[in-house]
């Protein structure tokens, strides 16, 4: 008796698989999908506009904060100057420096620098002597 051949085609039979071509998935434009796409586009556009407005307002807010800080500093300086203007010492210094006023009995000394000496006319000399 002959031994069966284990490697024959009859022993190891591979089942045949039908190879039908796979259908490719294809998107079909239906009215519902077109409407959905339009609504999504509108929502994205609206969010973009809102984001731009928020960004613009944030920049404007920072600019206004800087202006506020500058105005606070200027306001502090003006309050200080308003306080100084009300003092007698400031008024006296202003009268002496800006308007050339002197107290009775004082002699005014004006420093003269080389090249900046001003020659007084005769009428100006007499006016200074009378004061």
C-alpha positions as CSV (number, residue, x, y, z in Angstrom):
1,X,0.0,0.0,0.0
2,X,1.2,3.3,-0.9
3,X,1.5,6.2,1.6
4,X,-0.6,9.2,0.8
5,X,1.3,12.2,-0.5
6,X,0.8,14.9,2.0
7,X,2.1,17.6,-0.3
8,X,-0.3,17.0,-3.1
9,X,-2.7,19.6,-4.3
10,X,-5.6,17.5,-3.1
11,X,-4.4,17.5,0.5
12,X,-3.7,21.2,0.8
13,X,-6.4,22.8,-1.1
14,X,-6.5,26.6,-0.8
15,X,-10.0,27.9,-1.1
16,X,-10.5,30.3,-3.9
17,X,-11.6,33.8,-2.8
18,X,-13.7,35.7,-5.2
19,X,-11.9,39.0,-6.0
20,X,-14.5,41.5,-6.7
21,X,-13.3,45.0,-7.1
22,X,-14.0,47.2,-4.0
23,X,-16.3,50.0,-4.6
24,X,-14.6,53.4,-3.8
25,X,-16.5,55.6,-1.4
26,X,-17.7,58.6,-3.2
27,X,-19.2,61.7,-1.7
28,X,-22.4,62.8,-3.2
29,X,-23.5,66.4,-2.9
30,X,-27.0,66.3,-1.5
31,X,-29.0,69.3,-0.6
32,X,-28.6,68.7,3.2
33,X,-24.8,68.5,2.9
34,X,-24.7,71.7,0.9
35,X,-26.8,73.5,3.5
36,X,-24.6,72.1,6.3
37,X,-21.5,73.3,4.6
38,X,-22.9,76.7,4.1
39,X,-23.9,77.0,7.8
40,X,-20.5,75.8,8.9
41,X,-18.9,78.4,6.7
42,X,-21.1,81.2,8.1
43,X,-20.3,80.1,11.7
44,X,-16.6,80.1,11.0
45,X,-16.8,83.5,9.4
46,X,-18.8,84.9,12.3
47,X,-16.3,83.6,14.8
48,X,-13.4,85.1,12.8
49,X,-15.1,88.6,12.9
50,X,-15.7,88.3,16.6
51,X,-12.1,87.3,17.2
52,X,-10.9,90.2,15.2
53,X,-13.1,92.7,17.1
54,X,-11.8,91.3,20.4
55,X,-8.2,91.6,19.3
56,X,-8.7,95.2,18.1
57,X,-10.5,96.2,21.4
58,X,-7.7,94.6,23.4
59,X,-5.1,96.7,21.6
60,X,-7.2,99.8,22.1
61,X,-7.6,99.0,25.8
62,X,-3.8,98.8,26.2
63,X,-3.3,102.1,24.3
64,X,-5.9,103.8,26.6
65,X,-4.1,102.4,29.7
66,X,-0.9,104.0,28.6
67,X,-2.6,107.3,27.9
68,X,-4.3,107.1,31.4
69,X,-0.9,106.5,33.1
70,X,0.6,109.5,31.2
71,X,-2.3,111.7,32.2
72,X,-2.0,110.6,35.8
73,X,1.6,111.6,35.9
74,X,0.8,114.9,34.2
75,X,-2.1,115.5,36.6
76,X,0.3,114.9,39.6
77,X,2.8,117.4,38.1
78,X,0.0,120.0,37.7
79,X,-1.3,119.5,41.2
80,X,2.3,120.0,42.5
81,X,2.7,123.1,40.4
82,X,-0.7,124.5,41.5
83,X,0.4,124.1,45.1
84,X,3.8,125.8,44.4
85,X,2.1,128.8,42.7
86,X,0.1,129.5,45.8
87,X,3.2,129.9,48.0
88,X,4.8,133.3,48.6
89,X,8.3,132.0,48.0
90,X,7.4,130.9,44.5
91,X,5.7,134.2,43.6
92,X,8.8,136.1,44.8
93,X,11.1,133.9,42.8
94,X,9.0,134.3,39.7
95,X,8.9,138.0,40.1
96,X,12.7,138.2,40.5
97,X,13.7,135.8,37.8
98,X,11.1,136.4,35.1
99,X,10.2,140.1,35.6
100,X,13.5,141.4,37.0
101,X,11.8,142.9,40.1
102,X,13.9,143.8,43.2
103,X,13.2,144.7,46.7
104,X,13.9,148.3,47.8
105,X,17.5,148.7,48.7
106,X,18.8,145.7,46.8
107,X,21.4,145.9,44.0
108,X,21.0,143.6,41.0
109,X,24.1,141.7,39.9
110,X,24.0,140.3,36.4
111,X,26.9,137.9,35.6
112,X,28.7,138.8,32.4
113,X,30.4,136.1,30.3
114,X,33.0,136.9,27.7
115,X,31.4,137.5,24.3
116,X,27.9,138.0,25.9
117,X,28.5,141.5,27.4
118,X,25.7,143.9,26.4
119,X,26.6,147.5,26.2
120,X,23.9,149.7,27.6
121,X,22.7,152.8,26.0
122,X,22.6,156.1,28.0
123,X,18.8,155.9,28.4
124,X,19.0,152.3,29.7
125,X,21.6,153.3,32.2
126,X,19.5,156.1,33.6
127,X,16.5,153.8,33.8
128,X,18.4,151.2,35.8
129,X,19.8,153.9,38.2
130,X,16.3,155.3,38.9
131,X,14.9,151.9,39.8
